[in-house]
Amino acid sequence: MEEMSVQKRLSYRFSLYGDRIPTDHGEALYAAISGICPDLHELNGFSLSPVVRTVAVGNELLLQPGSCFFARVPETHLAQLVTISGKTLSLRAATVRVGPMQVQLIQPATILRSRVVTFKNAVTEVSLLRKVEEALHEMGGDASIKIMRRRILTIHAKKVIGFGVELSGLLEEASLALQVHGIGGRRRFGCGVFLPGAEVIGA
């Protein structure tokens, strides 16, 4: 793996304020942000994490002090991303407010989790495990892989099957690459985005 520049390791954190949001909120979050920043719609290199640091209750997530999401965007479009700070977003029936943007430097972590990872035609634990192994191999990394709970998402009115994934025993370069690039598809909808394990409880 080639050495990663500081610029590529920047992640942008946004606090989220409100009461509760749907557990399946990836498409709604992307649509709300794209509505404010049309230039980010379909932009290569734009990804969003799910909202983290929440409490799950049924099909909803209760927002807590510290609830937030992370975005990654090419430097050329950072000015557009900043404009979501202070805005009110509609996530289906929920209304939330976005806090100020905080810039963070991605740090290596030996354990990473993604709340949901999707690959085309990978709808079982076995098939997803194989795809994750292939993605790690292509990235030049190695890790112990744990496939976690199955999740069904709705994206463009279609049901999409994915699984939570935990990767452990990661070396520094692989950990950084996974956090920067993610794996699988639908990363603008929160899929395949990896964060340090403590951020994603109960993936």
Secondary structure per residue as TSV (DSSP state, phi and psi in degrees):
chain	resnum	aa	ss	phi	psi
A	1	M	-	360.0	139.0
A	2	E	-	-81.0	155.0
A	3	E	-	-65.0	138.3
A	4	M	-	-95.9	132.9
A	5	S	-	-70.5	158.0
A	6	V	T	-60.2	-40.2
A	7	Q	G	-58.6	-40.8
A	8	K	G	-69.6	-19.1
A	9	R	G	-92.6	7.6
A	10	L	E	-83.4	136.2
A	11	S	E	-128.4	151.1
A	12	Y	E	-119.9	118.8
A	13	R	E	-102.4	135.1
A	14	F	E	-127.1	121.1
A	15	S	E	-69.0	153.3
A	16	L	E	-130.5	129.8
A	17	Y	E	-119.4	136.8
A	18	G	S	162.4	-157.5
A	19	D	S	-103.2	-63.6
A	20	R	E	-153.3	158.1
A	21	I	E	-136.3	161.2
A	22	P	E	-65.2	145.8
A	23	T	S	-59.1	-42.5
A	24	D	S	-91.3	85.2
A	25	H	-	-120.4	3.4
A	26	G	H	-59.6	-48.6
A	27	E	H	-66.1	-39.8
A	28	A	H	-64.7	-40.1
A	29	L	H	-65.3	-44.5
A	30	Y	H	-62.2	-43.7
A	31	A	H	-64.6	-40.9
A	32	A	H	-65.3	-42.5
A	33	I	H	-70.0	-40.4
A	34	S	H	-63.9	-31.3
A	35	G	H	-65.7	-33.4
A	36	I	H	-81.6	-36.8
A	37	C	-	-123.7	79.9
A	38	P	G	-57.7	-27.9
A	39	D	G	-65.5	-19.9
A	40	L	G	-83.8	-14.2
A	41	H	T	-65.0	123.8
A	42	E	T	65.3	16.0
A	43	L	-	-74.9	127.8
A	44	N	T	-64.0	135.5
A	45	G	T	90.8	-1.6
A	46	F	-	-94.2	123.5
A	47	S	E	-138.8	153.2
A	48	L	E	-129.2	138.8
A	49	S	-	-83.5	161.2
A	50	P	-	-64.1	164.7
A	51	V	-	-71.3	128.8
A	52	V	E	-118.6	174.3
A	53	R	E	61.4	51.2
A	54	T	E	-123.9	174.7
A	55	V	E	-119.5	124.1
A	56	A	E	-82.1	129.6
A	57	V	E	-136.6	105.3
A	58	G	T	61.8	-127.1
A	59	N	T	-95.9	20.1
A	60	E	E	-129.3	160.1
A	61	L	E	-117.4	124.6
A	62	L	E	-83.8	126.5
A	63	L	E	-74.9	143.0
A	64	Q	E	-125.6	165.2
A	65	P	E	-57.2	125.1
A	66	G	E	100.9	-9.8
A	67	S	E	-59.3	137.7
A	68	C	E	-162.6	171.4
A	69	F	E	-136.5	161.4
A	70	F	E	-117.1	142.2
A	71	A	E	-126.1	148.3
A	72	R	E	-128.4	135.7
A	73	V	-	-151.1	146.8
A	74	P	-	-58.3	148.0
A	75	E	G	-55.3	-32.2
A	76	T	G	-64.5	-19.1
A	77	H	G	-115.2	14.2
A	78	L	H	-63.5	-37.6
A	79	A	H	-60.4	-35.3
A	80	Q	H	-70.0	-39.8
A	81	L	H	-62.9	-38.4
A	82	V	H	-57.5	-30.1
A	83	T	T	-67.4	-12.0
A	84	I	T	-78.0	-14.2
A	85	S	T	-59.8	131.3
A	86	G	T	83.9	-6.1
A	87	K	-	-82.8	156.0
A	88	T	E	-98.3	130.7
A	89	L	E	-114.8	144.1
A	90	S	E	-103.3	116.3
A	91	L	E	-110.5	87.3
A	92	R	T	58.4	-119.0
A	93	A	T	-84.7	-5.4
A	94	A	E	-95.1	146.2
A	95	T	E	-120.1	128.0
A	96	V	E	-135.0	160.3
A	97	R	E	-117.3	139.1
A	98	V	E	-93.4	132.5
A	99	G	E	-83.5	-177.8
A	100	P	E	-63.0	150.9
A	101	M	E	-76.6	136.2
A	102	Q	E	-118.8	130.5
A	103	V	E	-90.2	129.1
A	104	Q	E	-127.5	143.8
A	105	L	E	-91.7	120.4
A	106	I	-	-61.6	128.8
A	107	Q	-	-111.8	147.6
A	108	P	-	-66.5	145.4
A	109	A	-	-139.6	141.9
A	110	T	S	-74.5	-22.2
A	111	I	-	-122.2	125.5
A	112	L	E	-123.9	148.7
A	113	R	E	-133.1	147.5
A	114	S	E	-122.4	132.3
A	115	R	E	-62.9	-34.6
A	116	V	E	-155.0	132.8
A	117	V	E	-120.8	135.7
A	118	T	-	-128.3	140.8
A	119	F	-	-133.2	148.2
A	120	K	T	-58.9	130.2
A	121	N	T	67.3	12.4
A	122	A	-	-104.5	90.7
A	123	V	-	-116.4	5.7
A	124	T	S	-125.1	162.7
A	125	E	H	-59.1	-41.8
A	126	V	H	-64.5	-46.2
A	127	S	H	-68.6	-35.5
A	128	L	H	-69.7	-40.3
A	129	L	H	-56.2	-43.8
A	130	R	H	-62.1	-42.1
A	131	K	H	-66.1	-39.7
A	132	V	H	-64.8	-42.0
A	133	E	H	-59.6	-43.6
A	134	E	H	-63.8	-42.4
A	135	A	H	-64.0	-41.7
A	136	L	H	-64.1	-41.3
A	137	H	H	-61.7	-44.3
A	138	E	H	-63.6	-30.5
A	139	M	H	-82.0	-11.5
A	140	G	T	80.5	20.0
A	141	G	-	-111.9	173.0
A	142	D	-	-146.7	143.3
A	143	A	-	-164.2	159.5
A	144	S	E	-80.9	129.9
A	145	I	E	-109.5	129.1
A	146	K	E	-121.5	117.8
A	147	I	E	-85.6	126.4
A	148	M	E	-105.4	-150.3
A	149	R	E	-67.9	148.0
A	150	R	E	-76.9	139.5
A	151	R	E	-131.6	144.9
A	152	I	E	-115.3	119.4
A	153	L	E	-106.9	157.5
A	154	T	E	-113.0	117.6
A	155	I	E	-132.9	123.5
A	156	H	T	53.5	42.3
A	157	A	T	66.9	11.8
A	158	K	E	-114.6	146.7
A	159	K	E	-81.5	131.9
A	160	V	E	-123.8	130.6
A	161	I	E	-99.4	131.9
A	162	G	E	-144.4	178.2
A	163	F	E	-139.5	146.7
A	164	G	E	-67.4	147.3
A	165	V	E	-135.7	133.7
A	166	E	E	-116.9	131.3
A	167	L	E	-117.2	128.0
A	168	S	E	-129.4	163.9
A	169	G	S	73.2	26.6
A	170	L	-	-78.7	139.0
A	171	L	-	-83.2	165.8
A	172	E	H	-56.6	-49.3
A	173	E	H	-65.0	-42.8
A	174	A	H	-66.5	-38.6
A	175	S	H	-62.5	-44.5
A	176	L	H	-65.0	-44.4
A	177	A	H	-61.5	-41.2
A	178	L	H	-65.1	-40.4
A	179	Q	H	-70.0	-33.5
A	180	V	H	-77.7	-45.4
A	181	H	H	-101.6	-27.3
A	182	G	-	66.7	-178.1
A	183	I	S	-140.8	160.4
A	184	G	S	78.4	-165.9
A	185	G	S	-108.0	177.1
A	186	R	-	62.5	38.7
A	187	R	G	-71.7	-23.2
A	188	R	G	-72.0	-14.2
A	189	F	G	-100.7	13.1
A	190	G	T	92.1	2.8
A	191	C	T	-90.2	143.3
A	192	G	T	70.7	13.5
A	193	V	-	-94.4	122.2
A	194	F	-	-104.4	137.0
A	195	L	E	-130.4	158.5
A	196	P	E	-52.2	143.0
A	197	G	G	-50.8	-36.8
A	198	A	G	-65.3	-22.8
A	199	E	G	-76.0	-29.1
A	200	V	S	-115.8	86.3
A	201	I	T	-85.7	134.4
A	202	G	T	68.1	36.9
A	203	A	-	-59.0	360.0
